[in-house]
């Protein structure tokens, strides 16, 4: 579980976000942001 958490934090940081907790809260409701952070597209 720690490995998955670190992977998620790394992806968020690589996408340029510095406020990790706030970004995770946003991702729960914004699938476009999630897709952008995963590198599968851009936010609309």
C-alpha positions as CSV (number, residue, x, y, z in Angstrom):
1,X,0.0,0.0,0.0
2,X,2.9,2.4,0.8
3,X,4.3,1.8,-2.7
4,X,1.0,2.7,-4.3
5,X,0.7,5.8,-2.1
6,X,4.2,6.9,-3.0
7,X,3.5,6.3,-6.7
8,X,0.4,8.5,-6.5
9,X,2.2,11.3,-4.7
10,X,5.0,11.1,-7.3
11,X,2.6,11.4,-10.2
12,X,0.9,14.4,-8.5
13,X,4.3,16.1,-8.0
14,X,5.5,15.3,-11.5
15,X,2.3,16.9,-12.8
16,X,3.4,20.1,-11.1
17,X,1.1,20.2,-8.1
18,X,2.6,21.1,-4.7
19,X,-0.4,20.7,-2.4
20,X,-0.7,17.0,-2.4
21,X,-3.7,16.6,0.1
22,X,-5.7,19.3,-1.7
23,X,-5.0,17.7,-5.1
24,X,-6.1,14.3,-3.9
25,X,-9.4,15.8,-2.6
26,X,-9.9,17.4,-6.0
27,X,-9.2,14.2,-7.9
28,X,-12.0,12.4,-6.1
29,X,-14.6,14.6,-7.9
30,X,-12.7,15.6,-11.1
31,X,-12.0,12.7,-13.3
32,X,-10.5,15.0,-16.0
33,X,-7.8,16.0,-13.5
34,X,-7.2,12.4,-12.6
35,X,-6.7,11.5,-16.3
36,X,-4.3,14.5,-16.7
37,X,-2.2,13.5,-13.7
38,X,-2.0,9.9,-15.0
39,X,-0.7,11.3,-18.2
40,X,-3.6,10.0,-20.3
41,X,-4.9,13.3,-21.5
42,X,-5.3,17.0,-20.6
43,X,-7.9,18.6,-18.3
44,X,-10.9,20.1,-20.0
